[in-house]
Amino acid sequence: MRTTKPYPDLALFGIAVILLTIHTGCGSTKVESRTDSSVGQQLLDLEKAHDQGIITDKEYEKLKKNIVKKND
């Protein structure tokens, strides 16, 4: 007798829902200035979002320029 998990796609569905929920808040290209993070940390966070595919190459470059420009 072959045993299978009752809902094998349920875990995949859950992961998809979480990713979509996170991604929905990323539609804006506006960078909020946070007083509790350094420019370096903001750039690292931005790079991480880019590496994870949350933002496009174009958005990454635009946001990076904005962070640097605000802190010159």
TIPA-310312 format. One record per residue: residue in three letters; x negated, y, z negated of N, C-alpha, C in turn. Coordinates in Angstrom, 1 decimal. Layout:
// residues N
<site resn="ALA" n_X="X" n_Y="Y" n_Z="Z" ca_X="X" ca_Y="Y" ca_Z="Z" c_X="X" c_Y="Y" c_Z="Z"/>
...
***
This chain:
// residues 72
<site resn="MET" n_X="-0.8" n_Y="-1.2" n_Z="0.0" ca_X="0.0" ca_Y="0.0" ca_Z="0.0" c_X="-0.9" c_Y="1.3" c_Z="0.0"/>
<site resn="ARG" n_X="-0.6" n_Y="2.1" n_Z="0.9" ca_X="-1.4" ca_Y="3.4" ca_Z="1.0" c_X="-0.8" c_Y="4.4" c_Z="0.1"/>
<site resn="THR" n_X="-1.7" n_Y="5.0" n_Z="-0.7" ca_X="-1.2" ca_Y="6.1" ca_Z="-1.6" c_X="-1.7" c_Y="7.4" c_Z="-1.1"/>
<site resn="THR" n_X="-0.8" n_Y="8.4" n_Z="-1.2" ca_X="-1.2" ca_Y="9.7" ca_Z="-0.7" c_X="-0.7" c_Y="10.7" c_Z="-1.8"/>
<site resn="LYS" n_X="-1.3" n_Y="11.8" n_Z="-1.8" ca_X="-0.8" ca_Y="12.9" ca_Z="-2.7" c_X="0.6" c_Y="13.3" c_Z="-2.3"/>
<site resn="PRO" n_X="1.5" n_Y="13.6" n_Z="-3.2" ca_X="2.9" ca_Y="14.0" ca_Z="-2.8" c_X="3.0" c_Y="15.2" c_Z="-1.9"/>
<site resn="TYR" n_X="2.1" n_Y="16.2" n_Z="-2.1" ca_X="2.2" ca_Y="17.5" ca_Z="-1.4" c_X="0.8" c_Y="17.9" c_Z="-1.0"/>
<site resn="PRO" n_X="0.1" n_Y="17.2" n_Z="0.0" ca_X="-1.3" ca_Y="17.5" ca_Z="0.3" c_X="-1.5" c_Y="18.9" c_Z="0.8"/>
<site resn="ASP" n_X="-0.5" n_Y="19.5" n_Z="1.4" ca_X="-0.7" ca_Y="20.8" ca_Z="2.0" c_X="-0.4" c_Y="21.9" c_Z="1.0"/>
<site resn="LEU" n_X="0.1" n_Y="21.6" n_Z="-0.2" ca_X="0.5" ca_Y="22.6" ca_Z="-1.2" c_X="-0.7" c_Y="23.4" c_Z="-1.7"/>
<site resn="ALA" n_X="-1.8" n_Y="22.7" n_Z="-1.9" ca_X="-3.0" ca_Y="23.4" ca_Z="-2.3" c_X="-3.5" c_Y="24.4" c_Z="-1.3"/>
<site resn="LEU" n_X="-3.5" n_Y="24.0" n_Z="0.0" ca_X="-3.9" ca_Y="24.8" ca_Z="1.1" c_X="-2.9" c_Y="26.0" c_Z="1.2"/>
<site resn="PHE" n_X="-1.6" n_Y="25.8" n_Z="1.1" ca_X="-0.6" ca_Y="26.8" ca_Z="1.1" c_X="-0.9" c_Y="27.8" c_Z="0.0"/>
<site resn="GLY" n_X="-1.2" n_Y="27.4" n_Z="-1.2" ca_X="-1.5" ca_Y="28.2" ca_Z="-2.3" c_X="-2.7" c_Y="29.1" c_Z="-2.1"/>
<site resn="ILE" n_X="-3.7" n_Y="28.5" n_Z="-1.5" ca_X="-4.9" ca_Y="29.3" ca_Z="-1.2" c_X="-4.6" c_Y="30.4" c_Z="-0.1"/>
<site resn="ALA" n_X="-3.8" n_Y="30.0" n_Z="0.9" ca_X="-3.4" ca_Y="31.0" ca_Z="1.9" c_X="-2.7" c_Y="32.1" c_Z="1.3"/>
<site resn="VAL" n_X="-1.7" n_Y="31.8" n_Z="0.4" ca_X="-0.9" ca_Y="32.9" ca_Z="-0.2" c_X="-1.8" c_Y="33.8" c_Z="-1.0"/>
<site resn="ILE" n_X="-2.8" n_Y="33.3" n_Z="-1.8" ca_X="-3.7" ca_Y="34.1" ca_Z="-2.5" c_X="-4.5" c_Y="35.0" c_Z="-1.6"/>
<site resn="LEU" n_X="-5.1" n_Y="34.4" n_Z="-0.6" ca_X="-5.9" ca_Y="35.2" ca_Z="0.4" c_X="-5.1" c_Y="36.3" c_Z="1.0"/>
<site resn="LEU" n_X="-3.8" n_Y="36.0" n_Z="1.4" ca_X="-3.0" ca_Y="37.0" ca_Z="2.1" c_X="-2.6" c_Y="38.1" c_Z="1.1"/>
<site resn="THR" n_X="-2.4" n_Y="37.8" n_Z="-0.1" ca_X="-2.1" ca_Y="38.8" ca_Z="-1.2" c_X="-3.2" c_Y="39.7" c_Z="-1.4"/>
<site resn="ILE" n_X="-4.4" n_Y="39.2" n_Z="-1.4" ca_X="-5.6" ca_Y="40.0" ca_Z="-1.6" c_X="-5.8" c_Y="40.9" c_Z="-0.4"/>
<site resn="HIS" n_X="-5.7" n_Y="40.3" n_Z="0.8" ca_X="-5.9" ca_Y="41.0" ca_Z="2.0" c_X="-4.9" c_Y="42.2" c_Z="2.3"/>
<site resn="THR" n_X="-3.7" n_Y="42.0" n_Z="1.8" ca_X="-2.7" ca_Y="43.1" ca_Z="2.0" c_X="-3.1" c_Y="44.4" c_Z="1.4"/>
<site resn="GLY" n_X="-3.8" n_Y="44.4" n_Z="0.3" ca_X="-4.2" ca_Y="45.6" ca_Z="-0.3" c_X="-5.4" c_Y="46.3" c_Z="0.4"/>
<site resn="CYS" n_X="-5.9" n_Y="45.7" n_Z="1.4" ca_X="-7.1" ca_Y="46.1" ca_Z="2.1" c_X="-6.9" c_Y="46.8" c_Z="3.4"/>
<site resn="GLY" n_X="-5.7" n_Y="47.3" n_Z="3.6" ca_X="-5.4" ca_Y="47.9" ca_Z="4.9" c_X="-5.9" c_Y="49.3" c_Z="5.1"/>
<site resn="SER" n_X="-6.2" n_Y="49.9" n_Z="4.0" ca_X="-6.7" ca_Y="51.3" ca_Z="4.1" c_X="-8.2" c_Y="51.4" c_Z="4.2"/>
<site resn="THR" n_X="-8.7" n_Y="52.4" n_Z="4.9" ca_X="-10.1" ca_Y="52.6" ca_Z="5.0" c_X="-10.6" c_Y="53.7" c_Z="4.1"/>
<site resn="LYS" n_X="-9.7" n_Y="54.1" n_Z="3.2" ca_X="-10.1" ca_Y="55.2" ca_Z="2.3" c_X="-10.9" c_Y="54.6" c_Z="1.1"/>
<site resn="VAL" n_X="-12.0" n_Y="55.2" n_Z="0.8" ca_X="-12.8" ca_Y="54.7" ca_Z="-0.3" c_X="-12.5" c_Y="55.6" c_Z="-1.5"/>
<site resn="GLU" n_X="-12.1" n_Y="55.0" n_Z="-2.6" ca_X="-11.8" ca_Y="55.7" ca_Z="-3.8" c_X="-13.1" c_Y="55.9" c_Z="-4.5"/>
<site resn="SER" n_X="-13.3" n_Y="57.1" n_Z="-5.0" ca_X="-14.5" ca_Y="57.4" ca_Z="-5.8" c_X="-14.3" c_Y="56.9" c_Z="-7.2"/>
<site resn="ARG" n_X="-15.2" n_Y="56.1" n_Z="-7.7" ca_X="-15.1" ca_Y="55.6" ca_Z="-9.0" c_X="-16.3" c_Y="56.1" c_Z="-9.8"/>
<site resn="THR" n_X="-16.0" n_Y="56.7" n_Z="-11.0" ca_X="-17.0" ca_Y="57.3" ca_Z="-11.8" c_X="-17.9" c_Y="56.2" c_Z="-12.5"/>
<site resn="ASP" n_X="-17.3" n_Y="55.0" n_Z="-12.6" ca_X="-18.0" ca_Y="54.0" ca_Z="-13.4" c_X="-18.9" c_Y="53.1" c_Z="-12.5"/>
<site resn="SER" n_X="-19.0" n_Y="53.4" n_Z="-11.2" ca_X="-19.9" ca_Y="52.5" ca_Z="-10.4" c_X="-20.9" c_Y="53.4" c_Z="-9.7"/>
<site resn="SER" n_X="-22.1" n_Y="52.9" n_Z="-9.5" ca_X="-23.1" ca_Y="53.7" ca_Z="-8.8" c_X="-22.9" c_Y="53.6" c_Z="-7.3"/>
<site resn="VAL" n_X="-23.6" n_Y="54.4" n_Z="-6.6" ca_X="-23.5" ca_Y="54.3" ca_Z="-5.1" c_X="-24.0" c_Y="52.9" c_Z="-4.7"/>
<site resn="GLY" n_X="-25.0" n_Y="52.5" n_Z="-5.3" ca_X="-25.6" ca_Y="51.1" ca_Z="-4.9" c_X="-24.5" c_Y="50.0" c_Z="-5.1"/>
<site resn="GLN" n_X="-23.8" n_Y="50.1" n_Z="-6.2" ca_X="-22.8" ca_Y="49.1" ca_Z="-6.5" c_X="-21.6" c_Y="49.2" c_Z="-5.5"/>
<site resn="GLN" n_X="-21.3" n_Y="50.4" n_Z="-5.2" ca_X="-20.2" ca_Y="50.6" ca_Z="-4.2" c_X="-20.6" c_Y="50.0" c_Z="-2.8"/>
<site resn="LEU" n_X="-21.9" n_Y="50.2" n_Z="-2.5" ca_X="-22.4" ca_Y="49.7" ca_Z="-1.2" c_X="-22.4" c_Y="48.1" c_Z="-1.2"/>
<site resn="LEU" n_X="-22.8" n_Y="47.6" n_Z="-2.4" ca_X="-22.9" ca_Y="46.1" ca_Z="-2.5" c_X="-21.5" c_Y="45.5" c_Z="-2.5"/>
<site resn="ASP" n_X="-20.5" n_Y="46.2" n_Z="-3.1" ca_X="-19.1" ca_Y="45.7" ca_Z="-3.0" c_X="-18.6" c_Y="45.8" c_Z="-1.6"/>
<site resn="LEU" n_X="-18.9" n_Y="46.9" n_Z="-0.9" ca_X="-18.5" ca_Y="47.0" ca_Z="0.5" c_X="-19.1" c_Y="45.9" c_Z="1.4"/>
<site resn="GLU" n_X="-20.4" n_Y="45.7" n_Z="1.2" ca_X="-21.1" ca_Y="44.6" ca_Z="1.9" c_X="-20.4" c_Y="43.2" c_Z="1.7"/>
<site resn="LYS" n_X="-20.1" n_Y="43.0" n_Z="0.4" ca_X="-19.5" ca_Y="41.7" ca_Z="0.1" c_X="-18.1" c_Y="41.6" c_Z="0.8"/>
<site resn="ALA" n_X="-17.3" n_Y="42.6" n_Z="0.8" ca_X="-16.0" ca_Y="42.6" ca_Z="1.5" c_X="-16.2" c_Y="42.3" c_Z="3.0"/>
<site resn="HIS" n_X="-17.2" n_Y="42.9" n_Z="3.5" ca_X="-17.5" ca_Y="42.8" ca_Z="5.0" c_X="-18.0" c_Y="41.3" c_Z="5.2"/>
<site resn="ASP" n_X="-18.9" n_Y="40.8" n_Z="4.4" ca_X="-19.3" ca_Y="39.4" ca_Z="4.5" c_X="-18.2" c_Y="38.4" c_Z="4.4"/>
<site resn="GLN" n_X="-17.2" n_Y="38.7" n_Z="3.6" ca_X="-16.1" ca_Y="37.8" ca_Z="3.4" c_X="-15.0" c_Y="38.0" c_Z="4.5"/>
<site resn="GLY" n_X="-15.2" n_Y="38.9" n_Z="5.4" ca_X="-14.3" ca_Y="39.1" ca_Z="6.5" c_X="-13.1" c_Y="39.9" c_Z="6.1"/>
<site resn="ILE" n_X="-13.1" n_Y="40.6" n_Z="5.0" ca_X="-12.0" ca_Y="41.4" ca_Z="4.5" c_X="-11.9" c_Y="42.6" c_Z="5.3"/>
<site resn="ILE" n_X="-13.0" n_Y="43.2" n_Z="5.7" ca_X="-13.0" ca_Y="44.4" ca_Z="6.6" c_X="-13.8" c_Y="44.1" c_Z="7.8"/>
<site resn="THR" n_X="-13.5" n_Y="44.8" n_Z="8.9" ca_X="-14.2" ca_Y="44.6" ca_Z="10.2" c_X="-15.5" c_Y="45.4" c_Z="10.2"/>
<site resn="ASP" n_X="-16.3" n_Y="45.1" n_Z="11.2" ca_X="-17.6" ca_Y="45.8" ca_Z="11.4" c_X="-17.4" c_Y="47.3" c_Z="11.5"/>
<site resn="LYS" n_X="-16.4" n_Y="47.7" n_Z="12.2" ca_X="-16.1" ca_Y="49.1" ca_Z="12.4" c_X="-15.7" c_Y="49.8" c_Z="11.1"/>
<site resn="GLU" n_X="-14.8" n_Y="49.1" n_Z="10.3" ca_X="-14.4" ca_Y="49.6" ca_Z="9.0" c_X="-15.6" c_Y="49.7" c_Z="8.1"/>
<site resn="TYR" n_X="-16.5" n_Y="48.7" n_Z="8.1" ca_X="-17.6" ca_Y="48.6" ca_Z="7.2" c_X="-18.6" c_Y="49.8" c_Z="7.5"/>
<site resn="GLU" n_X="-18.9" n_Y="50.1" n_Z="8.7" ca_X="-19.7" ca_Y="51.2" ca_Z="9.1" c_X="-19.1" c_Y="52.5" c_Z="8.7"/>
<site resn="LYS" n_X="-17.8" n_Y="52.7" n_Z="8.9" ca_X="-17.1" ca_Y="53.9" ca_Z="8.5" c_X="-17.2" c_Y="54.2" c_Z="7.0"/>
<site resn="LEU" n_X="-16.8" n_Y="53.1" n_Z="6.3" ca_X="-16.8" ca_Y="53.2" ca_Z="4.8" c_X="-18.2" c_Y="53.5" c_Z="4.2"/>
<site resn="LYS" n_X="-19.2" n_Y="52.8" n_Z="4.8" ca_X="-20.5" ca_Y="53.0" ca_Z="4.3" c_X="-21.0" c_Y="54.4" c_Z="4.5"/>
<site resn="LYS" n_X="-20.7" n_Y="55.0" n_Z="5.7" ca_X="-21.0" ca_Y="56.4" ca_Z="5.9" c_X="-20.3" c_Y="57.3" c_Z="4.9"/>
<site resn="ASN" n_X="-19.1" n_Y="57.0" n_Z="4.6" ca_X="-18.3" ca_Y="57.8" ca_Z="3.7" c_X="-18.9" c_Y="57.8" c_Z="2.3"/>
<site resn="ILE" n_X="-19.3" n_Y="56.6" n_Z="1.9" ca_X="-19.9" ca_Y="56.5" ca_Z="0.5" c_X="-21.2" c_Y="57.3" c_Z="0.5"/>
<site resn="VAL" n_X="-22.1" n_Y="57.2" n_Z="1.5" ca_X="-23.3" ca_Y="57.9" ca_Z="1.5" c_X="-23.1" c_Y="59.4" c_Z="1.6"/>
<site resn="LYS" n_X="-22.2" n_Y="59.8" n_Z="2.4" ca_X="-21.9" ca_Y="61.2" ca_Z="2.6" c_X="-21.4" c_Y="61.9" c_Z="1.3"/>
<site resn="LYS" n_X="-20.5" n_Y="61.2" n_Z="0.6" ca_X="-20.0" ca_Y="61.7" ca_Z="-0.6" c_X="-21.0" c_Y="61.9" c_Z="-1.7"/>
<site resn="ASN" n_X="-22.1" n_Y="61.1" n_Z="-1.6" ca_X="-23.1" ca_Y="61.1" ca_Z="-2.7" c_X="-24.4" c_Y="61.7" c_Z="-2.3"/>
<site resn="ASP" n_X="-24.4" n_Y="62.5" n_Z="-1.2" ca_X="-25.7" ca_Y="63.2" ca_Z="-0.8" c_X="-25.9" c_Y="64.4" c_Z="-1.7"/>
***
